[in-house]
Amino acid sequence: MKFKGYVQVYTGNGKGKTTAALGLALRAAGNGMKTYIAQFMKKREYKEIISIKKYLNKYIKVEQFGLPEFHHSGKVSKEERKCAMHGVEAVKKAIDSKKYHIVILDEVNVLLYFKIIDKKYILEIIENKPENIELILTGRYAPEEIIGKADLITEMKEIKHYFTENVQARNGIEK
């Protein structure tokens, strides 16, 4: 399948960035297209990942590059950097494999915001992206350099959220 791939950024403080990226992967799977998802800063079996592995593993591959818990104090550990760089290398390998139509870097903008890795690695991925791959970058705090390279930018803006009323994350909706 030949098409021109673009760079998309889903950012902002509102809910739905990862969900939008996963929706795009689901749509692509329905069209017989393959997606590689690198989840940065995450290392848990979220329910959507369980569903992908159970029902869609022919079309969607997910790998996680993070620690089990993320509580950032401003100090970056060697282990955090190692996980992130392992993810960057995995993304490059996925792109080079030519097996995927879509490559998603989930939470990469947050990774950059906390300076866990240098922006130059992600900018290099964008610069070297083959023309026939769609590249999606998610996460709050998208840096201006990333925004400047993107073809499509969607900002999720929180206007009202029931979490402010102490509603806990619900199975099947938020988790």
OpenMM code with the backbone's topology and positions (N, CA, C; nanometers):
from openmm import Vec3, app, unit

residues = "MET LYS PHE LYS GLY TYR VAL GLN VAL TYR THR GLY ASN GLY LYS GLY LYS THR THR ALA ALA LEU GLY LEU ALA LEU ARG ALA ALA GLY ASN GLY MET LYS THR TYR ILE ALA GLN PHE MET LYS LYS ARG GLU TYR LYS GLU ILE ILE SER ILE LYS LYS TYR LEU ASN LYS TYR ILE LYS VAL GLU GLN PHE GLY LEU PRO GLU PHE HIS HIS SER GLY LYS VAL SER LYS GLU GLU ARG LYS CYS ALA MET HIS GLY VAL GLU ALA VAL LYS LYS ALA ILE ASP SER LYS LYS TYR HIS ILE VAL ILE LEU ASP GLU VAL ASN VAL LEU LEU TYR PHE LYS ILE ILE ASP LYS LYS TYR ILE LEU GLU ILE ILE GLU ASN LYS PRO GLU ASN ILE GLU LEU ILE LEU THR GLY ARG TYR ALA PRO GLU GLU ILE ILE GLY LYS ALA ASP LEU ILE THR GLU MET LYS GLU ILE LYS HIS TYR PHE THR GLU ASN VAL GLN ALA ARG ASN GLY ILE GLU LYS".split()
positions = [
    Vec3(0.0851, -0.1175, 0.0000),
    Vec3(0.0000, 0.0000, 0.0000),
    Vec3(0.0897, 0.1239, 0.0000),
    Vec3(0.0715, 0.2078, -0.0991),
    Vec3(0.1504, 0.3310, -0.1102),
    Vec3(0.0648, 0.4504, -0.0712),
    Vec3(0.1208, 0.5338, 0.0101),
    Vec3(0.0579, 0.6611, 0.0430),
    Vec3(0.1651, 0.7530, 0.0996),
    Vec3(0.1354, 0.8820, 0.1032),
    Vec3(0.2291, 0.9776, 0.1616),
    Vec3(0.2002, 0.9869, 0.3103),
    Vec3(0.3023, 0.9620, 0.3894),
    Vec3(0.2880, 0.9703, 0.5336),
    Vec3(0.3213, 1.1093, 0.5847),
    Vec3(0.2523, 1.1501, 0.6881),
    Vec3(0.2723, 1.2807, 0.7495),
    Vec3(0.3145, 1.2651, 0.8951),
    Vec3(0.3458, 1.3779, 0.9579),
    Vec3(0.3795, 1.3803, 1.0999),
    Vec3(0.2640, 1.4477, 1.1730),
    Vec3(0.2051, 1.3741, 1.2678),
    Vec3(0.0944, 1.4248, 1.3472),
    Vec3(0.1377, 1.4377, 1.4925),
    Vec3(0.0906, 1.5432, 1.5597),
    Vec3(0.1170, 1.5640, 1.7016),
    Vec3(-0.0166, 1.5801, 1.7720),
    Vec3(-0.0364, 1.5003, 1.8786),
    Vec3(-0.1531, 1.5140, 1.9662),
    Vec3(-0.0992, 1.5596, 2.1015),
    Vec3(-0.1344, 1.6813, 2.1409),
    Vec3(-0.0789, 1.7390, 2.2627),
    Vec3(-0.1887, 1.8111, 2.3402),
    Vec3(-0.1515, 1.8770, 2.4489),
    Vec3(-0.2464, 1.9532, 2.5294),
    Vec3(-0.2739, 1.8858, 2.6625),
    Vec3(-0.3462, 1.9578, 2.7499),
    Vec3(-0.3704, 1.9061, 2.8842),
    Vec3(-0.4998, 1.8267, 2.8957),
    Vec3(-0.5724, 1.8127, 2.7865),
    Vec3(-0.6987, 1.7399, 2.7898),
    Vec3(-0.6814, 1.5909, 2.7685),
    Vec3(-0.7874, 1.5190, 2.8004),
    Vec3(-0.7920, 1.3736, 2.7866),
    Vec3(-0.8060, 1.3363, 2.6388),
    Vec3(-0.7396, 1.2293, 2.5957),
    Vec3(-0.7670, 1.1753, 2.4635),
    Vec3(-0.6514, 1.1649, 2.3665),
    Vec3(-0.5315, 1.2011, 2.4060),
    Vec3(-0.4183, 1.1978, 2.3121),
    Vec3(-0.3814, 1.0546, 2.2731),
    Vec3(-0.3588, 0.9711, 2.3720),
    Vec3(-0.3274, 0.8304, 2.3444),
    Vec3(-0.4471, 0.7616, 2.2802),
    Vec3(-0.5653, 0.7937, 2.3275),
    Vec3(-0.6870, 0.7339, 2.2722),
    Vec3(-0.7016, 0.7670, 2.1243),
    Vec3(-0.6707, 0.8893, 2.0853),
    Vec3(-0.6775, 0.9278, 1.9440),
    Vec3(-0.5759, 0.8486, 1.8616),
    Vec3(-0.4558, 0.8330, 1.9147),
    Vec3(-0.3525, 0.7574, 1.8437),
    Vec3(-0.3934, 0.6103, 1.8292),
    Vec3(-0.4495, 0.5532, 1.9349),
    Vec3(-0.4952, 0.4144, 1.9285),
    Vec3(-0.6125, 0.3992, 1.8319),
    Vec3(-0.6981, 0.4994, 1.8260),
    Vec3(-0.8086, 0.4975, 1.7298),
    Vec3(-0.7577, 0.4965, 1.5870),
    Vec3(-0.6523, 0.5727, 1.5609),
    Vec3(-0.5919, 0.5735, 1.4281),
    Vec3(-0.5336, 0.4357, 1.3955),
    Vec3(-0.4689, 0.3724, 1.4941),
    Vec3(-0.4138, 0.2373, 1.4743),
    Vec3(-0.5259, 0.1377, 1.4473),
    Vec3(-0.6372, 0.1518, 1.5148),
    Vec3(-0.7530, 0.0645, 1.4942),
    Vec3(-0.8101, 0.0822, 1.3535),
    Vec3(-0.8242, 0.2059, 1.3103),
    Vec3(-0.8711, 0.2338, 1.1742),
    Vec3(-0.7759, 0.1734, 1.0716),
    Vec3(-0.6462, 0.1898, 1.0940),
    Vec3(-0.5459, 0.1350, 1.0024),
    Vec3(-0.5569, -0.0171, 0.9958),
    Vec3(-0.5752, -0.0823, 1.1109),
    Vec3(-0.5892, -0.2281, 1.1135),
    Vec3(-0.7085, -0.2717, 1.0295),
    Vec3(-0.8168, -0.1960, 1.0354),
    Vec3(-0.9345, -0.2256, 0.9540),
    Vec3(-0.9078, -0.2151, 0.8058),
    Vec3(-0.8017, -0.1430, 0.7705),
    Vec3(-0.7602, -0.1294, 0.6309),
    Vec3(-0.6424, -0.2205, 0.5967),
    Vec3(-0.6104, -0.3133, 0.6871),
    Vec3(-0.5017, -0.4072, 0.6624),
    Vec3(-0.3631, -0.3476, 0.6791),
    Vec3(-0.3548, -0.2332, 0.7441),
    Vec3(-0.2267, -0.1650, 0.7642),
    Vec3(-0.1690, -0.2019, 0.9012),
    Vec3(-0.0359, -0.1973, 0.9100),
    Vec3(0.0317, -0.2334, 1.0345),
    Vec3(0.0846, -0.1093, 1.1061),
    Vec3(0.0740, -0.1149, 1.2398),
    Vec3(0.1158, -0.0040, 1.3248),
    Vec3(0.2124, -0.0537, 1.4314),
    Vec3(0.3148, 0.0264, 1.4553),
    Vec3(0.4074, 0.0015, 1.5659),
    Vec3(0.3869, 0.1131, 1.6672),
    Vec3(0.3669, 0.0752, 1.7938),
    Vec3(0.3469, 0.1729, 1.9004),
    Vec3(0.4574, 0.1573, 2.0039),
    Vec3(0.5319, 0.2651, 2.0253),
    Vec3(0.6302, 0.2714, 2.1330),
    Vec3(0.5695, 0.3578, 2.2421),
    Vec3(0.5424, 0.2977, 2.3564),
    Vec3(0.4873, 0.3737, 2.4682),
    Vec3(0.6016, 0.4101, 2.5619),
    Vec3(0.6332, 0.5390, 2.5636),
    Vec3(0.7376, 0.5880, 2.6521),
    Vec3(0.6783, 0.6187, 2.7885),
    Vec3(0.7598, 0.6024, 2.8908),
    Vec3(0.7223, 0.6351, 3.0282),
    Vec3(0.6100, 0.5474, 3.0816),
    Vec3(0.5834, 0.4356, 3.0170),
    Vec3(0.4780, 0.3453, 3.0618),
    Vec3(0.5352, 0.2046, 3.0701),
    Vec3(0.4940, 0.1316, 3.1721),
    Vec3(0.5391, -0.0058, 3.1857),
    Vec3(0.4345, -0.0843, 3.2647),
    Vec3(0.3102, -0.0761, 3.2178),
    Vec3(0.2030, -0.1529, 3.2802),
    Vec3(0.1131, -0.2081, 3.1711),
    Vec3(0.0393, -0.3116, 3.2049),
    Vec3(-0.0533, -0.3707, 3.1087),
    Vec3(-0.1863, -0.2960, 3.1158),
    Vec3(-0.1960, -0.1889, 3.0411),
    Vec3(-0.3208, -0.1160, 3.0317),
    Vec3(-0.4204, -0.2013, 2.9544),
    Vec3(-0.5469, -0.1827, 2.9794),
    Vec3(-0.6507, -0.2669, 2.9174),
    Vec3(-0.6495, -0.2575, 2.7653),
    Vec3(-0.6191, -0.1385, 2.7099),
    Vec3(-0.6149, -0.1285, 2.5638),
    Vec3(-0.5000, -0.2119, 2.5065),
    Vec3(-0.3915, -0.2248, 2.5820),
    Vec3(-0.2788, -0.3066, 2.5372),
    Vec3(-0.3163, -0.4542, 2.5421),
    Vec3(-0.3887, -0.4927, 2.6462),
    Vec3(-0.4374, -0.6310, 2.6549),
    Vec3(-0.5269, -0.6620, 2.5353),
    Vec3(-0.6160, -0.5693, 2.4999),
    Vec3(-0.7058, -0.5895, 2.3847),
    Vec3(-0.6272, -0.6018, 2.2545),
    Vec3(-0.5283, -0.5166, 2.2365),
    Vec3(-0.4469, -0.5221, 2.1145),
    Vec3(-0.3778, -0.6573, 2.1040),
    Vec3(-0.3158, -0.7006, 2.2137),
    Vec3(-0.2443, -0.8285, 2.2118),
    Vec3(-0.3386, -0.9459, 2.1875),
    Vec3(-0.4592, -0.9358, 2.2378),
    Vec3(-0.5563, -1.0454, 2.2254),
    Vec3(-0.6235, -1.0496, 2.0881),
    Vec3(-0.6574, -0.9343, 2.0330),
    Vec3(-0.7386, -0.9304, 1.9119),
    Vec3(-0.6699, -0.8731, 1.7880),
    Vec3(-0.5699, -0.7900, 1.8061),
    Vec3(-0.5159, -0.7158, 1.6923),
    Vec3(-0.3658, -0.7331, 1.6720),
    Vec3(-0.3057, -0.8340, 1.7347),
    Vec3(-0.1601, -0.8454, 1.7276),
    Vec3(-0.1073, -0.8744, 1.5879),
    Vec3(-0.1936, -0.9108, 1.4958),
    Vec3(-0.1514, -0.9285, 1.3562),
    Vec3(-0.1208, -0.7924, 1.2915),
    Vec3(-0.1870, -0.6882, 1.3405),
    Vec3(-0.1758, -0.5557, 1.2789),
    Vec3(-0.1059, -0.4507, 1.3651),
    Vec3(-0.1089, -0.4682, 1.4959),
    Vec3(-0.0546, -0.3668, 1.5862),
    Vec3(0.0447, -0.4306, 1.6825),
    Vec3(0.1629, -0.3742, 1.6878),
    Vec3(0.2641, -0.4179, 1.7842),
    Vec3(0.2893, -0.3045, 1.8821),
    Vec3(0.2864, -0.3370, 2.0122),
    Vec3(0.3091, -0.2379, 2.1167),
    Vec3(0.4283, -0.2816, 2.2011),
    Vec3(0.5181, -0.1875, 2.2247),
    Vec3(0.6280, -0.2096, 2.3178),
    Vec3(0.6326, -0.0914, 2.4139),
    Vec3(0.6643, -0.1206, 2.5397),
    Vec3(0.6682, -0.0155, 2.6411),
    Vec3(0.8117, 0.0086, 2.6864),
    Vec3(0.8420, 0.1361, 2.7042),
    Vec3(0.9769, 0.1782, 2.7422),
    Vec3(0.9671, 0.2770, 2.8575),
    Vec3(0.9572, 0.2242, 2.9754),
    Vec3(0.9476, 0.3093, 3.0931),
    Vec3(0.9561, 0.2254, 3.2178),
    Vec3(0.9456, 0.2916, 3.3301),
    Vec3(0.9466, 0.2249, 3.4597),
    Vec3(0.8021, 0.1998, 3.5020),
    Vec3(0.7801, 0.1027, 3.5919),
    Vec3(0.6420, 0.0726, 3.6326),
    Vec3(0.5645, 0.1925, 3.6872),
    Vec3(0.6309, 0.2822, 3.7549),
    Vec3(0.5654, 0.4005, 3.8097),
    Vec3(0.6401, 0.5247, 3.7644),
    Vec3(0.5653, 0.6313, 3.7399),
    Vec3(0.6272, 0.7572, 3.7005),
    Vec3(0.5897, 0.8643, 3.8019),
    Vec3(0.6847, 0.9024, 3.8833),
    Vec3(0.6691, 1.0134, 3.9775),
    Vec3(0.7935, 1.0978, 3.9601),
    Vec3(0.7845, 1.1990, 3.8770),
    Vec3(0.9056, 1.2724, 3.8424),
    Vec3(0.9316, 1.3851, 3.9410),
    Vec3(1.0516, 1.3835, 3.9958),
    Vec3(1.0911, 1.4854, 4.0925),
    Vec3(1.1820, 1.5902, 4.0306),
    Vec3(1.2036, 1.5795, 3.8997),
    Vec3(1.2944, 1.6719, 3.8330),
    Vec3(1.4326, 1.6130, 3.8140),
    Vec3(1.4602, 1.5042, 3.8820),
    Vec3(1.5891, 1.4369, 3.8707),
    Vec3(1.5699, 1.3111, 3.7863),
    Vec3(1.6460, 1.3024, 3.6776),
    Vec3(1.6315, 1.1902, 3.5848),
    Vec3(1.7302, 1.0803, 3.6226),
    Vec3(1.6785, 0.9603, 3.6383),
    Vec3(1.7660, 0.8480, 3.6739),
    Vec3(1.8289, 0.7868, 3.5489),
    Vec3(1.9383, 0.7183, 3.5700),
    Vec3(2.0050, 0.6481, 3.4595),
    Vec3(1.9109, 0.5438, 3.4003),
    Vec3(1.8328, 0.4809, 3.4852),
    Vec3(1.7391, 0.3788, 3.4386),
    Vec3(1.6321, 0.4387, 3.3459),
    Vec3(1.5827, 0.5591, 3.3815),
    Vec3(1.4849, 0.6275, 3.2954),
    Vec3(1.5453, 0.6581, 3.1593),
    Vec3(1.6662, 0.7110, 3.1597),
    Vec3(1.7341, 0.7429, 3.0326),
    Vec3(1.7560, 0.6172, 2.9498),
    Vec3(1.7962, 0.5106, 3.0147),
    Vec3(1.8223, 0.3842, 2.9458),
    Vec3(1.6934, 0.3312, 2.8809),
    Vec3(1.5834, 0.3335, 2.9540),
    Vec3(1.4545, 0.2892, 2.8987),
    Vec3(1.4163, 0.3732, 2.7772),
    Vec3(1.4307, 0.5060, 2.7903),
    Vec3(1.3925, 0.5968, 2.6823),
    Vec3(1.4789, 0.5744, 2.5586),
    Vec3(1.6091, 0.5618, 2.5773),
    Vec3(1.6983, 0.5419, 2.4624),
    Vec3(1.6750, 0.4058, 2.3972),
    Vec3(1.6412, 0.3078, 2.4778),
    Vec3(1.6055, 0.1770, 2.4225),
    Vec3(1.4818, 0.1915, 2.3322),
    Vec3(1.3874, 0.2741, 2.3767),
    Vec3(1.2680, 0.3010, 2.2966),
    Vec3(1.2995, 0.3728, 2.1674),
    Vec3(1.3872, 0.4715, 2.1735),
    Vec3(1.4276, 0.5445, 2.0523),
    Vec3(1.4893, 0.4484, 1.9515),
    Vec3(1.5756, 0.3614, 1.9981),
    Vec3(1.6390, 0.2633, 1.9091),
    Vec3(1.5358, 0.1661, 1.8516),
    Vec3(1.4387, 0.1261, 1.9335),
    Vec3(1.3333, 0.0361, 1.8856),
    Vec3(1.2482, 0.1026, 1.7776),
    Vec3(1.2205, 0.2326, 1.7949),
    Vec3(1.1436, 0.3074, 1.6943),
    Vec3(1.2209, 0.3115, 1.5627),
    Vec3(1.3493, 0.3422, 1.5705),
    Vec3(1.4318, 0.3459, 1.4487),
    Vec3(1.4318, 0.2098, 1.3796),
    Vec3(1.4433, 0.1053, 1.4574),
    Vec3(1.4445, -0.0312, 1.4026),
    Vec3(1.3093, -0.0641, 1.3368),
    Vec3(1.2009, -0.0240, 1.4013),
    Vec3(1.0670, -0.0471, 1.3453),
    Vec3(1.0506, 0.0258, 1.2127),
    Vec3(1.0973, 0.1505, 1.2078),
    Vec3(1.0896, 0.2285, 1.0835),
    Vec3(1.1748, 0.1635, 0.9754),
    Vec3(1.2962, 0.1253, 1.0108),
    Vec3(1.3885, 0.0646, 0.9141),
    Vec3(1.3396, -0.0715, 0.8629),
    Vec3(1.2568, -0.1392, 0.9426),
    Vec3(1.2079, -0.2720, 0.9029),
    Vec3(1.1146, -0.2666, 0.7825),
    Vec3(1.0554, -0.1503, 0.7591),
    Vec3(0.9594, -0.1305, 0.6493),
    Vec3(0.8348, -0.2191, 0.6632),
    Vec3(0.8071, -0.2683, 0.7843),
    Vec3(0.6898, -0.3518, 0.8099),
    Vec3(0.5676, -0.2699, 0.8481),
    Vec3(0.5889, -0.1440, 0.8863),
    Vec3(0.4809, -0.0654, 0.9447),
    Vec3(0.4448, 0.0545, 0.8575),
    Vec3(0.3142, 0.0823, 0.8527),
    Vec3(0.2624, 0.1994, 0.7824),
    Vec3(0.2558, 0.3197, 0.8761),
    Vec3(0.2344, 0.2901, 1.0047),
    Vec3(0.2183, 0.3937, 1.1061),
    Vec3(0.3111, 0.3620, 1.2223),
    Vec3(0.3774, 0.4647, 1.2736),
    Vec3(0.4616, 0.4504, 1.3923),
    Vec3(0.4174, 0.5570, 1.4919),
    Vec3(0.3815, 0.5110, 1.6117),
    Vec3(0.3310, 0.5994, 1.7162),
    Vec3(0.4321, 0.6055, 1.8297),
    Vec3(0.4697, 0.7265, 1.8679),
    Vec3(0.5573, 0.7506, 1.9823),
    Vec3(0.4701, 0.8096, 2.0923),
    Vec3(0.4129, 0.7222, 2.1725),
    Vec3(0.3171, 0.7632, 2.2749),
    Vec3(0.3893, 0.8225, 2.3956),
    Vec3(0.3457, 0.9396, 2.4375),
    Vec3(0.4008, 1.0147, 2.5511),
    Vec3(0.5421, 1.0675, 2.5272),
    Vec3(0.5848, 1.0707, 2.4035),
    Vec3(0.7204, 1.1185, 2.3754),
    Vec3(0.7376, 1.2660, 2.4107),
    Vec3(0.6321, 1.3448, 2.3974),
    Vec3(0.6436, 1.4875, 2.4299),
    Vec3(0.6710, 1.5097, 2.5783),
    Vec3(0.6116, 1.4277, 2.6637),
    Vec3(0.6361, 1.4365, 2.8078),
    Vec3(0.7798, 1.3952, 2.8381),
    Vec3(0.8254, 1.2935, 2.7710),
    Vec3(0.9636, 1.2473, 2.7826),
    Vec3(1.0605, 1.3622, 2.7539),
    Vec3(1.0307, 1.4383, 2.6494),
    Vec3(1.1151, 1.5525, 2.6123),
    Vec3(1.1018, 1.6669, 2.7127),
    Vec3(0.9811, 1.6905, 2.7600),
    Vec3(0.9563, 1.7978, 2.8565),
    Vec3(1.0398, 1.7795, 2.9830),
    Vec3(1.0473, 1.6557, 3.0314),
    Vec3(1.1249, 1.6270, 3.1522),
    Vec3(1.2732, 1.6050, 3.1228),
    Vec3(1.3114, 1.6253, 2.9964),
    Vec3(1.4524, 1.6149, 2.9541),
    Vec3(1.5122, 1.4780, 2.9872),
    Vec3(1.4297, 1.3747, 2.9713),
    Vec3(1.4790, 1.2393, 2.9933),
    Vec3(1.5720, 1.1995, 2.8793),
    Vec3(1.5411, 1.2485, 2.7603),
    Vec3(1.6341, 1.2387, 2.6473),
    Vec3(1.6368, 1.3737, 2.5766),
    Vec3(1.7356, 1.3922, 2.4943),
    Vec3(1.7508, 1.5155, 2.4180),
    Vec3(1.6557, 1.5146, 2.2977),
    Vec3(1.5991, 1.6303, 2.2649),
    Vec3(1.5083, 1.6445, 2.1499),
    Vec3(1.5724, 1.6024, 2.0190),
    Vec3(1.7045, 1.6120, 2.0107),
    Vec3(1.7722, 1.5823, 1.8843),
    Vec3(1.7415, 1.4412, 1.8352),
    Vec3(1.7195, 1.3456, 1.9254),
    Vec3(1.6909, 1.2080, 1.8844),
    Vec3(1.5552, 1.1972, 1.8148),
    Vec3(1.4579, 1.2685, 1.8660),
    Vec3(1.3239, 1.2636, 1.8069),
    Vec3(1.3199, 1.3471, 1.6795),
    Vec3(1.3865, 1.4604, 1.6796),
    Vec3(1.3938, 1.5414, 1.5573),
    Vec3(1.4630, 1.4632, 1.4452),
    Vec3(1.5615, 1.3841, 1.4791),
    Vec3(1.6301, 1.2995, 1.3804),
    Vec3(1.5350, 1.1941, 1.3220),
    Vec3(1.4516, 1.1361, 1.4087),
    Vec3(1.3524, 1.0389, 1.3607),
    Vec3(1.2567, 1.1065, 1.2634),
    Vec3(1.2113, 1.2267, 1.2975),
    Vec3(1.1206, 1.2999, 1.2090),
    Vec3(1.1899, 1.3313, 1.0763),
    Vec3(1.3105, 1.3822, 1.0830),
    Vec3(1.3851, 1.4193, 0.9610),
    Vec3(1.4099, 1.2999, 0.8688),
    Vec3(1.4344, 1.1833, 0.9279),
    Vec3(1.4689, 1.0645, 0.8495),
    Vec3(1.3497, 0.9742, 0.8198),
    Vec3(1.2303, 1.0183, 0.8553),
    Vec3(1.1098, 0.9390, 0.8338),
    Vec3(1.0906, 0.9126, 0.6849),
    Vec3(1.0749, 0.7856, 0.6469),
    Vec3(1.0442, 0.7578, 0.5063),
    Vec3(0.9108, 0.8219, 0.4662),
    Vec3(0.8979, 0.8548, 0.3408),
    Vec3(0.7791, 0.9251, 0.2924),
    Vec3(0.6506, 0.8447, 0.3114),
    Vec3(0.6593, 0.7126, 0.3143),
    Vec3(0.5383, 0.6293, 0.3205),
    Vec3(0.5049, 0.5829, 0.4624),
    Vec3(0.5548, 0.6507, 0.5640),
    Vec3(0.5206, 0.6168, 0.7024),
    Vec3(0.4550, 0.7372, 0.7685),
    Vec3(0.3424, 0.7120, 0.8348),
    Vec3(0.2738, 0.8140, 0.9145),
    Vec3(0.3351, 0.8080, 1.0539),
    Vec3(0.3774, 0.9220, 1.1056),
    Vec3(0.4428, 0.9284, 1.2357),
    Vec3(0.3549, 1.0093, 1.3297),
    Vec3(0.3210, 0.9503, 1.4450),
    Vec3(0.2334, 1.0154, 1.5420),
    Vec3(0.3113, 1.0339, 1.6718),
    Vec3(0.3103, 1.1559, 1.7261),
    Vec3(0.3769, 1.1853, 1.8526),
    Vec3(0.2724, 1.2379, 1.9497),
    Vec3(0.2605, 1.1728, 2.0665),
    Vec3(0.1599, 1.2154, 2.1629),
    Vec3(0.2249, 1.2660, 2.2905),
    Vec3(0.1431, 1.3309, 2.3714),
    Vec3(0.1853, 1.3753, 2.5035),
    Vec3(0.1728, 1.5251, 2.5220),
    Vec3(0.1493, 1.5631, 2.6452),
    Vec3(0.1446, 1.7050, 2.6817),
    Vec3(0.2786, 1.7709, 2.6512),
    Vec3(0.2773, 1.8986, 2.6480),
    Vec3(0.3990, 1.9804, 2.6415),
    Vec3(0.4809, 1.9594, 2.5137),
    Vec3(0.4181, 1.9440, 2.4000),
    Vec3(0.4942, 1.9263, 2.2754),
    Vec3(0.5871, 2.0457, 2.2568),
    Vec3(0.7167, 2.0193, 2.2394),
    Vec3(0.8119, 2.1298, 2.2216),
    Vec3(0.7917, 2.2010, 2.0879),
    Vec3(0.8254, 2.3284, 2.0846),
    Vec3(0.8099, 2.4084, 1.9628),
    Vec3(0.8824, 2.3467, 1.8438),
    Vec3(0.9991, 2.2865, 1.8669),
    Vec3(1.0743, 2.2251, 1.7566),
    Vec3(0.9965, 2.1101, 1.6936),
    Vec3(0.9243, 2.0353, 1.7753),
    Vec3(0.8423, 1.9242, 1.7248),
    Vec3(0.7208, 1.9813, 1.6515),
    Vec3(0.6558, 2.0784, 1.7110),
    Vec3(0.5398, 2.1420, 1.6487),
    Vec3(0.5779, 2.2000, 1.5126),
    Vec3(0.6954, 2.2597, 1.5051),
    Vec3(0.7418, 2.3181, 1.3793),
    Vec3(0.7617, 2.2164, 1.2687),
    Vec3(0.7876, 2.0921, 1.3036),
    Vec3(0.8110, 1.9859, 1.2042),
    Vec3(0.6832, 1.9099, 1.1682),
    Vec3(0.5781, 1.9286, 1.2455),
    Vec3(0.4546, 1.8515, 1.2265),
    Vec3(0.3714, 1.9042, 1.1099),
    Vec3(0.2971, 1.8123, 1.0485),
    Vec3(0.2037, 1.8480, 0.9413),
    Vec3(0.0628, 1.8683, 0.9957),
    Vec3(0.0324, 1.8026, 1.1075),
    Vec3(-0.0989, 1.8129, 1.1699),
    Vec3(-0.0767, 1.8197, 1.3204),
    Vec3(-0.1405, 1.9154, 1.3854),
    Vec3(-0.1291, 1.9286, 1.5303),
    Vec3(-0.2699, 1.9392, 1.5872),
    Vec3(-0.2982, 1.8521, 1.6823),
    Vec3(-0.4251, 1.8582, 1.7525),
    Vec3(-0.3959, 1.8820, 1.8993),
    Vec3(-0.4583, 1.9860, 1.9554),
    Vec3(-0.4410, 2.0146, 2.0973),
    Vec3(-0.5682, 1.9753, 2.1708),
    Vec3(-0.5547, 1.8813, 2.2628),
    Vec3(-0.6660, 1.8427, 2.3482),
    Vec3(-0.6671, 1.9425, 2.4649),
    Vec3(-0.7787, 2.0112, 2.4805),
    Vec3(-0.7888, 2.1140, 2.5836),
    Vec3(-0.8937, 2.0719, 2.6856),
    Vec3(-0.8523, 2.0648, 2.8110),
    Vec3(-0.9470, 2.0309, 2.9161),
    Vec3(-1.0333, 2.1529, 2.9465),
    Vec3(-1.1621, 2.1345, 2.9335),
    Vec3(-1.2568, 2.2404, 2.9681),
    Vec3(-1.3283, 2.2042, 3.0980),
    Vec3(-1.3634, 2.0776, 3.1094),
    Vec3(-1.4271, 2.0279, 3.2311),
    Vec3(-1.3922, 1.8798, 3.2416),
    Vec3(-1.3620, 1.8343, 3.3619),
    Vec3(-1.3277, 1.6935, 3.3810),
    Vec3(-1.3831, 1.6483, 3.5152),
    Vec3(-1.4487, 1.5341, 3.5167),
    Vec3(-1.5091, 1.4835, 3.6400),
    Vec3(-1.4057, 1.4383, 3.7429),
    Vec3(-1.2798, 1.4256, 3.7065),
    Vec3(-1.1757, 1.3930, 3.8048),
    Vec3(-1.1667, 1.5033, 3.9107),
    Vec3(-1.2004, 1.6291, 3.8719),
    Vec3(-1.1960, 1.7386, 3.9694),
    Vec3(-1.3032, 1.7201, 4.0770),
    Vec3(-1.4002, 1.6340, 4.0503),
    Vec3(-1.5056, 1.6018, 4.1479),
    Vec3(-1.4736, 1.4712, 4.2197),
    Vec3(-1.3458, 1.4306, 4.2139),
    Vec3(-1.2964, 1.3081, 4.2788),
    Vec3(-1.3550, 1.1798, 4.2227),
    Vec3(-1.3952, 1.1820, 4.0969),
    Vec3(-1.4383, 1.0584, 4.0298),
    Vec3(-1.3111, 0.9791, 3.9981),
    Vec3(-1.3099, 0.8544, 4.0407),
    Vec3(-1.1944, 0.7680, 4.0186),
    Vec3(-1.1968, 0.7113, 3.8757),
    Vec3(-1.0792, 0.6750, 3.8241),
    Vec3(-1.0699, 0.6129, 3.6926),
    Vec3(-1.1567, 0.4874, 3.6895),
    Vec3(-1.2366, 0.4767, 3.5838),
    Vec3(-1.3321, 0.3675, 3.5724),
    Vec3(-1.2848, 0.2622, 3.4715),
    Vec3(-1.3079, 0.1358, 3.5050),
    Vec3(-1.2726, 0.0266, 3.4142),
    Vec3(-1.3464, 0.0434, 3.2817),
    Vec3(-1.2729, 0.0278, 3.1730),
    Vec3(-1.3323, 0.0350, 3.0399),
    Vec3(-1.3469, 0.1762, 2.9865),
    Vec3(-1.3301, 0.2771, 3.0701),
    Vec3(-1.3423, 0.4154, 3.0249),
    Vec3(-1.2072, 0.4855, 3.0362),
    Vec3(-1.1524, 0.4951, 3.1569),
    Vec3(-1.0202, 0.5571, 3.1743),
    Vec3(-0.9093, 0.4538, 3.1927),
    Vec3(-0.9462, 0.3328, 3.2275),
    Vec3(-0.8439, 0.2296, 3.2476),
    Vec3(-0.8942, 0.0943, 3.2036),
] * unit.nanometer
topology = app.Topology()
chain = topology.addChain("A")
for resn in residues:
    res = topology.addResidue(resn, chain)
    for name in ("N", "CA", "C"):
        topology.addAtom(name, app.Element.getBySymbol(name[0]), res)
